[in-house]
Amino acid sequence: MRADVNGIDDIAAAWVAREDRAPLTAEETASLDAWLEADTRHFGAYARAQAVLARTDRARALSAGAMDRAFTANVPARPARRMLRWAVGLAAVVSVLAIGVQRQDDGAEYYATRKGEILRVPLQDGSAITLDSDSQVRVSYSDTRRDIRLLQGEALFDVAKNPGRPFVVRAEETDVTAVGTSFAVSLTERRSGGVEVLVREGIVDVTDVQGVVAPTRLVANYRALANRSHGIRIEPVPSDDLQQQLAWREGMLSFNGDTLSVAAAQFLRYSDTRIVIDDPLVGSRRIVGLYSASDPLGFARSVALSLGLVVEQQGNEVRLRSPDAAPHMARSMQ
């Protein structure tokens, strides 16, 4: 069982559904173990599928479209043997125990994650939403339209094709419309302070709700940065960079020329440990790399080593400073 990036979550969902239906045969167990060990992304997807199936009564839709719809999903009762076997691995995966679905008086469904949590949500039409840390969406379907509202944070949308029923994501004053595609929308854009749309597959239309900015069509491996003051700016994104930008799905943060100050703000979305940089010159230093989103102290130590900085920790604060700056009253981690 091998898959490209776009198919990993579907295969993981199908395996979870198959495990729930009946105990795996020896051959199936060996096949699953081989798939999990082939790529670290496989285990992350498998853990997310287990968590979402256990925490939402809509889990029966998770395996729709996966592995030629071969299996029928039910809320899983994970075998104790496998639970013990993979307990160590689960500890290394970003938490996927999310707030889950909440139904409101308006008839819509709300999905949310707490800080440090990632959640993949199956929808009734076979589409799926993957929510980043501290994110929330509102889902409202009608016979003619699929409406999603990104209320905060960031989410990846894998859309089931249905030309007669457009899939529309609204983020602030920006609408992103797709028929069948895969794209991410973020309200945490680090450069323009607006809405970022990143297309992984297919084509989407990006429009301003008020009609102030001209609509833009976006294809795979491109991003749009929508800001009322500057309009919609389009940039190409190489395939490798695109996957790094979506590394949060595996509990990772990717930086490519971002400043330390920007990186510190990103880590605060995933952890209560705060990276403090008092010196603007230190904060303006730029970094490149892939880091665990749940380990801000490890990140601080790594960049301090590469940039010749000093790390100090006191409680939930980690300070980065230059060696010649006056030391902060904290316990040095060097």
N, C-alpha and C positions, 0 to 999 in steps of 0.2 A: 504494500500500500504506500505509494509515493504520490506526492502532489506538489504543485507549485505553490507560491505564497498565497494566491487567492483561494486555493482549495484546502488548505490545512485545517481551517476551522470546521469546514463541512465534514472532513474525514474524522476529526476528533469527535464531533457531534454524533456521527454514525456509530463510532465505536462505543460511546457512552450508552447510546440507545440499545446497541446489541448486547452489552453487558447486563443491562437491566432486564432484557427479555428472557434470558436464561444464562446459566453459567457458560463461560467460554470453553470450547474444546481445547485440548492440549495444543493443537495446531494453531487455533485462533489466538491463544494466549502467547505463543511464541511469535506470531505475526505482529500482534499489538506491541509486545515488548521491543521487537526489532524496530518498529515504526517510531516508538517513543525515544529510543536511543539514537536514532539516525540524525536527529536535529533538535537542538534545544527549544526551538519554536514549537515543535510538536507537543512537548510536555506542557508548555504554557497554554496552548490551545485546549489540550485535554483537561487541564485543571479548571480552566474557565468553563468548559462545557459541563463538567461535573457540578460546579457551584451553581450555575444558572439553572440547571435542571432540578437541583435540590431546592431552589428558592423561589420558583415561580410556577403558578399553575398553568402557565402557557407553554410549558416546556415541551409538550407533545409536538409543537411545531418545529422544534430545533433541528430534527433530522430531515425536514422537508427538502427535497432536492439533493441531499447528500448521498453519494454512492449509489446513484440511480434509484433513489428512494427504496432501497432494499430492506430497510429496517423500520419498525414502528417504535417511536420513543414513548416512554413513560417516565414518571418521576423516579429516579434511580435509588436503589438501595445498594450502595457500593459494597462489593465483597470485602470482608474484613482483611483477607489475606493481601489483596492488592492495596488496600488502604495503608496497611503497615509497611508494605514494600516500598511505597512511594512517599511515605511521610516525610523523609528527609528532603526529597525533591520539592514537595509542596512548600516546605519552609523557605525555599529559595525563590519561589514565585510570588510576585506581588499579589496581595490579598484580593480575592475575588468575591468575598462575602459582602454583597452590596445590599443597600436598602431595598432594592427591587421595585416591584410594581405597586402603585397606589392608584386606586380609582377615585376620581373626584366627581362632584356634583355636575360638572359640565359634560359628563359622559366620556371624557378623554382619559387616557391612561398616562401616568407619570412614572418615569424610571429615573433613578438617581443613584449615585455612588458617593461614598464618604471619601475623605482624604486617604490616598494610598490604595484605593480599590479600583479594579477594572471589572467591567461587566459586559458580557455579550448577551444581547436580548433578541430572541427570535420573535418575529412578527407574524401575524395571521396569514399574510400573503406569501410567505417564504422569504421575505427580506429579513435583514438582521441589522441591529445597531450595536456597535461596540463603544461603550462609554469609558472615557478616560477618568482619571481621579477627579473627585469633587465636581462632577458634571450632572446635568439634569436635562431631560427631554420630555416633551409633551407629545403624545401620539393620538391622532384623531383620524379615523378612516371613514370615508363615505363610499357610496357605490361608484362615484366618478372621480375621486381624488384621494390621495394619501398625504395627509398633512402632518408634518413633524415640526415642532418648535424647539430649537436649541435654546434653553433658558440660561445655561451657564456651562463653562468648560469647553470640552472638545469631544467629538464623536466621529466614528467611522461608519459609513452607511453602505451596506451591500444590498443593492436593490434588485428585486425580482422583476423581470421584464413584464410590462403590461402597458402597451401603447395607449390604451383607452382609459387608463387610470394613472395619471402622472403622479410622481413621488416628489413632493415639494418640501424642502427644508427651509424654514425661516430662522435667521439669526439676526437679531436687532432689526435693521431696516433693509436687510438683504435676503432675497429669495434665491434658492438654488433648486432648479428643476431638472429631474432625470426621469428616464423611462426604465432603463436597465443598465446599471453601472456600479462602480465602487468609488466612493469619494469621501473625504474627511472635511468637516467644517469646524472651525475653532473660533472661540471668542477670546482666546488668550494670546492672540498674535503679538509677537514680541517687538516688531519694528514699527508698524503703522498705528497700532492701537485699535485697529478695526477688525473686520471679519476676514479670516483666511479660508479659502477653499482650495483643497488639494485633490486632484483627480488621479486615481490609481488606474481606472479602467473605464472605457466608454466616453460619453460626451455629456456635459451638463450646461445649462444656461444659467448665468448669474445676472440677476436684475436688482435694481433698486426699487423698493416698495413704492416710494413716492414718485418714481419716474424722473428724478433729478439727474441720475446718471444713466447713460446709454447702456442697454443690455449687452452682455458679452457671452460668447460661446467658448467653452473651455473643453479641451481634449485631454486625453491621458498624458501624464508626465508634464502637466502644467499646473501652476497655481495662480489664483487670483487673490489680490489683496484689496478688499473693498473698504473704502473710507469716504464718508460724505464730503470731507474737505478736499480729497485728492482723486476722487472717482474710483475706478476699478483698474488696478495695475496688474498686468499679466507677466509671468516669468516662467521660463522653462525650468524643469526639475529633472535632472538625470535620474535614471531608474534606481541607482544605488543610493542617491541622496533621498529619493522618495521613500524608500524602505527605512532609511535611518530616521526620517521625520515621523514615521509611524512606529518607531521602536517602543513607544509608550505601551503598545499592546502587549509587549513582553516584559513590562516593568523596567524599561530602560529609558534613558534620556540621551539624545544625541545633540552634540554641539559642533558647529562647523564655522568657526570664526566669530562666535558670539562672545560678548564680554562676560567677565566674571560676575558683574552685577546682574546681568540678564539670567545667567545660569543660577545664581543664588535665588532669584525670584521663582524660577522654574522648580527648584527643589522644594520650595516652601509649599507648593501645590501637593506634594506627596508625603511630606513629613512635618512634624511639629518642631523638629530641630531647625533652627534658623541660622543661616550663614550670614554673618555680619562683616561688612567691608567698610571701614570708616574713611579710608583714603581713596578719593576719586581716581587717582592714578592707578592704584591697584585694581579698582573696580573696572577700569577701562581696558585692562589686559585681556587679550583675546585667546580663546582656547578651541581645541579640536579634540573630539573624542566621544566615546560611548560609555555611559556610566549607569550604575544601578540607581534607579529613582528613589529607592528606599534607604540609600546609604549616603547621606550628605557629608558625614564625617569622612568616609572613605574617599569621596570626591575631593574634599578639601585637602586631605593629605596628599592625594595624587597630584593635584595642580600645584600645591606648595612645593612639592619635590621638583616638578618640571619647570616652574617659574621662579624658583629661589625665594619662596615666601615662607612665613612662619605661621603655624596653626596653633591656636589656643582655644580651649574649651572650658565653658563654665555653665553647668546645667544644660539647658536646651539651646545654648548659643555656641556657635563655633565661629571664631574670628580668624580672618585672613589678613595679614599685614606684611609689610616689607621688613627685613631684618633690622634696618636702622631706625625704624619707628619706635616710639616709646612703648614698651610692653604694656599690654592691658592687664589689669588685675585678674588673671585667670590662670588656670592650670595649663602649662604648656604641654602639648601633645607630641613635641619633637623628641 
